[in-house]
Amino acid sequence: MADEVISEVSSWFRSRGFELAVSKEGADWWASLTPMASPAAPIARYGRGDTPEAAVLRARERYEQEQ
């Protein structure tokens, strides 16, 4: 289930021109985005969560709110 969520959200971002990466920093998980058209300009710490799944879901939620 967890890998499926991350894979689905990753595909969702790819269809919008972004690569998704997840990393752990301290107690938090962070989802970061890298624009495919401008890989030298990553967007770090775009979504935070207690789990990798929560971080990527928060990133998608934030992206939808900002569009």
C-alpha positions as CSV (number, residue, x, y, z in Angstrom):
1,M,0.0,0.0,0.0
2,A,2.7,2.5,1.0
3,D,4.7,2.0,-2.1
4,E,1.6,2.2,-4.2
5,V,0.7,5.6,-2.8
6,I,4.2,6.9,-3.5
7,S,4.2,5.5,-7.0
8,E,0.8,6.9,-7.8
9,V,1.7,10.4,-6.5
10,S,5.1,10.2,-8.3
11,S,3.3,9.4,-11.6
12,W,0.8,12.2,-10.9
13,F,3.7,14.7,-10.5
14,R,5.5,13.3,-13.5
15,S,2.5,14.0,-15.7
16,R,2.8,17.6,-14.5
17,G,6.5,17.9,-15.3
18,F,8.1,17.2,-12.0
19,E,10.2,14.4,-10.5
20,L,9.4,13.6,-6.9
21,A,11.9,12.6,-4.2
22,V,11.3,11.7,-0.6
23,S,13.9,12.0,2.2
24,K,14.0,11.8,5.9
25,E,15.4,14.7,8.0
26,G,15.3,14.1,11.7
27,A,11.9,12.9,12.6
28,D,10.2,14.3,9.5
29,W,9.8,13.0,6.0
30,W,10.0,15.5,3.1
31,A,8.8,15.4,-0.5
32,S,10.8,17.5,-2.8
33,L,10.1,18.4,-6.5
34,T,12.5,18.8,-9.4
35,P,11.1,20.4,-12.6
36,M,11.9,18.2,-15.5
37,A,12.4,21.3,-17.7
38,S,14.8,22.9,-15.2
39,P,16.5,20.1,-13.1
40,A,19.0,22.6,-11.7
41,A,16.2,24.3,-9.8
42,P,14.8,21.8,-7.3
43,I,12.0,22.7,-4.9
44,A,13.2,21.3,-1.6
45,R,10.9,20.5,1.3
46,Y,7.6,20.9,-0.6
47,G,5.6,18.5,1.5
48,R,6.2,17.3,5.1
49,G,4.8,14.2,6.9
50,D,5.4,11.7,9.6
51,T,5.7,9.0,7.0
52,P,6.9,9.0,3.3
53,E,3.3,8.5,2.2
54,A,2.1,11.5,4.3
55,A,4.8,13.7,2.8
56,V,4.0,12.9,-0.8
57,L,0.2,13.3,-0.2
58,R,0.8,16.6,1.5
59,A,3.0,17.7,-1.5
60,R,0.2,16.9,-3.9
61,E,-2.4,18.6,-1.7
62,R,-0.2,21.7,-1.6
63,Y,0.3,21.7,-5.4
64,E,-3.4,21.4,-6.0
65,Q,-4.1,24.4,-3.6
66,E,-1.5,26.5,-5.3
67,Q,-2.7,25.9,-8.9
